[in-house]
Amino acid sequence: MNENKERKEILISVRGLKTYYPVRKGIFKKTAGYVKAVDHVDLDIYRGEILGVVGESGCGKTTLGKSILQLIRPF
């Protein structure tokens, strides 16, 4: 199966994707820390393949998709 993938065209390649959301506290809304929504994701999507992302509610599926499409800025 790996031999077949080497011949296929890579449409999307992601390496080390991280998306963190700041946690702001206090009257001046200072950043007190970060919530790691997506942390170090690597993936390749090849022409003709379908990728399915599954997981529990709140695990980062939507954030992953939005980060790949650059709808939100990765950290």
C-alpha positions as CSV (number, residue, x, y, z in Angstrom):
1,M,0.0,0.0,0.0
2,N,2.9,2.4,0.7
3,E,4.2,1.8,-2.8
4,N,0.9,2.9,-4.3
5,K,0.8,6.1,-2.1
6,E,4.3,7.1,-3.4
7,R,2.9,7.4,-6.9
8,K,-0.1,9.4,-5.9
9,E,-0.2,13.1,-5.9
10,I,-0.4,14.7,-2.4
11,L,-3.1,17.4,-2.3
12,I,-2.7,18.5,1.3
13,S,0.3,17.9,3.5
14,V,0.3,19.1,7.1
15,R,3.2,18.9,9.5
16,G,3.2,19.8,13.2
17,L,0.0,21.8,13.1
18,K,-0.8,23.4,16.4
19,T,-3.8,25.6,17.3
20,Y,-4.0,27.1,20.8
21,Y,-6.7,29.4,22.2
22,P,-5.6,32.0,24.8
23,V,-7.2,32.0,28.2
24,R,-7.7,35.6,29.3
25,K,-8.3,36.6,33.0
26,G,-8.7,39.6,35.0
27,I,-9.9,43.1,34.4
28,F,-7.3,43.8,31.8
29,K,-7.8,40.4,30.0
30,K,-4.2,39.4,30.3
31,T,-3.3,36.0,28.8
32,A,-3.1,33.5,31.7
33,G,-2.4,30.4,29.6
34,Y,-3.5,28.5,26.5
35,V,-6.0,25.7,25.7
36,K,-4.4,23.2,23.3
37,A,-7.2,22.6,20.8
38,V,-4.9,20.9,18.3
39,D,-1.4,19.9,19.1
40,H,1.2,18.5,16.6
41,V,-0.9,17.0,13.9
42,D,0.8,15.4,10.8
43,L,-1.2,14.2,7.8
44,D,-1.2,13.7,4.1
45,I,-4.2,13.6,1.9
46,Y,-3.7,12.1,-1.5
47,R,-5.7,12.6,-4.8
48,G,-8.6,10.1,-4.8
49,E,-8.6,9.5,-1.1
50,I,-11.2,10.5,1.5
51,L,-10.2,11.5,5.0
52,G,-12.6,11.0,7.9
53,V,-11.9,12.6,11.3
54,V,-13.7,11.1,14.2
55,G,-13.6,11.7,17.9
56,E,-15.5,12.8,21.0
57,S,-17.3,16.1,21.3
58,G,-14.8,18.9,21.9
59,C,-11.7,17.0,20.9
60,G,-10.6,19.5,18.1
61,K,-12.1,18.1,14.9
62,T,-13.6,21.4,13.8
63,T,-10.6,23.3,14.9
64,L,-8.4,21.0,12.8
65,G,-10.4,21.5,9.7
66,K,-10.6,25.3,10.2
67,S,-6.8,25.4,10.8
68,I,-6.1,23.4,7.6
69,L,-8.3,25.8,5.6
70,Q,-6.7,28.8,7.4
71,L,-10.1,30.0,8.6
72,I,-8.5,30.3,12.0
73,R,-4.8,31.1,12.5
74,P,-2.7,28.1,13.7
75,F,-0.4,28.9,16.7
